Amino acid sequence: MRTAFLMLPLLALATPAAARDTPDPERLKATVEKLVSFGTRHTLSDPDDPERGIGAARHWFGAQLTKISDDCGGCITVANIARGFTGERAPDGVRVVDVLGFQKGRDPNRVVIVMGHIDSRVSDVMDYTSDAPGANDDASGVALVLEAARILSKEKFDATIIYAALSGEEQGLWGGKLLADTAREKGWVVSGVLNNDIVGNTIGQNGAKVDDRVRVFSEGIRASETLKEQMQRRADGGADDGPSRALAKAIDGVAEGIPGGLDAFLVHRPDRFGRGGDHEPFLKLGYPAVRFSVGAENYTQQHQDLRTEGGIEYGDTVDKMDFAYLAKVTAINVGTLARLASAPQAPENPVIEGALSTDTTVRWKPVEGAAGYRIHWRRADKQDWTHHKDVPAGTTELVLKNVIVDDNFVGVGALDDQGHESIVAFAGRDWDD
């Protein structure tokens, strides 16, 4: 295994969706079945057994990334990052290992990340010997990551794409913390993090089938902001336009453009009520990150010993999954990764002026590699951008005539020469004032 540590008018997408492979439900199923075959993938299970446990599963995932890399002439470099963690769910300590695949872009320091967690568990979070299939939670997310790598490895992008299988999620979101800390230590510019966790079933706890949507969870106010910054965002009206919420809205736009796909149901919470996921350590460090999860969860199939009780089959097994649905969730991830990795980085903290005026002036700093900018605005009682104007590279200011600042919100996106747009950065007052 190879390892390392590391112009206007704008055109259509460089690689049309029709020219890109579509996610294959059978490949996704085969990956989930293989991951289940390791018996348990509990973080505390044997890291050295070649056939059973989390070590065998991680080695297999890395080998699959290497095979994909071989098919694209070595375009993906496989790397492990690791650190010891100790906590209530690992009182004796455990070495958490994340397996990563780096598809190097023209800008190796700017990254987009797609990830799922490879570890699994049963009812007792400390039981690392019983079979814990973890088919939907979260072999589904890991299978999505591999399928995204297979598809996108055939293309070249401006940003580096990181394909990640994380460990330690069930013990304390430790794999997410390890990767988020690595991003900070390496100084990566993170354009977006897509966390996929429980993305492969369509029958909910109540028996209802929900196969027309996938939930995308995102924070509005950033967890990383100081109280002063939070109060300023509140005063500017930007609570619905933080970077992670902007990422979710971009995902919604991608989903709308996929024929026969899913609705991206944007949930205005960082995660499900009272629960969490591996994207949260990224939020704490200020990176834009979201969680994908199915439209209808079945809790008898999460964190359960394999058993039948009261006529109910408990356990997270392959037969409970819908791989055509998982393929559609994968397609949204693939389209979003391609957009973010092709576009420039989002402008940083654009500002607006216009108090006591019928016009609004918006200013922004130049973005390296941008071929132009798209200035968005909408009435302040709307959620989605309704108007925009494109301007060429070299422009850093625009006056929006007859757009009253009190009644409208404004944002700025950066464009490449093929029309790929970054997430939209909300414009408020100058944060340095």
Buried (B, 14 or more C-beta within 10 A) or exposed (E): EBEEEEEBEBEEBBBEBEEBEBBBBEBBBEBBBBBBBBBBBBBBBBBEEEEBBBBBBBBBBBEBBBEBBEEBEEBBBBBBBEBEBEEEBBEEEBEBBBBBBBBBBEBEEBBBBBBBBBBBBBBEBEBBBBBBBBBBBBBBBBBBBBBBBBBBBBBBBBBBBBBBBBBBBBBBBBBBBBBBBBBBEEEBBBBBBBBBBBBBBBBBEEEEEBBEBBBBBBBBBBBBBEEEEBEBBEEBBBBBBBBBBBBBBBBBBBBEEBEEBBBBBBBEBBBBEEEBBBBBBBBBBBBBBBBBBBBBBBEBBBBBBBEEEEEEBBBBBBEBBBBEBBBBBBBBBBBBBBBBBBBBBBBEBBBBBBEEEEEBBBBBEEBEBBBBBBBBBBEEEEEEBEEBEBBEBEBBEBEBEEBBBEEBBBBBBBBBBBBBBBBBBBBBBEEEE
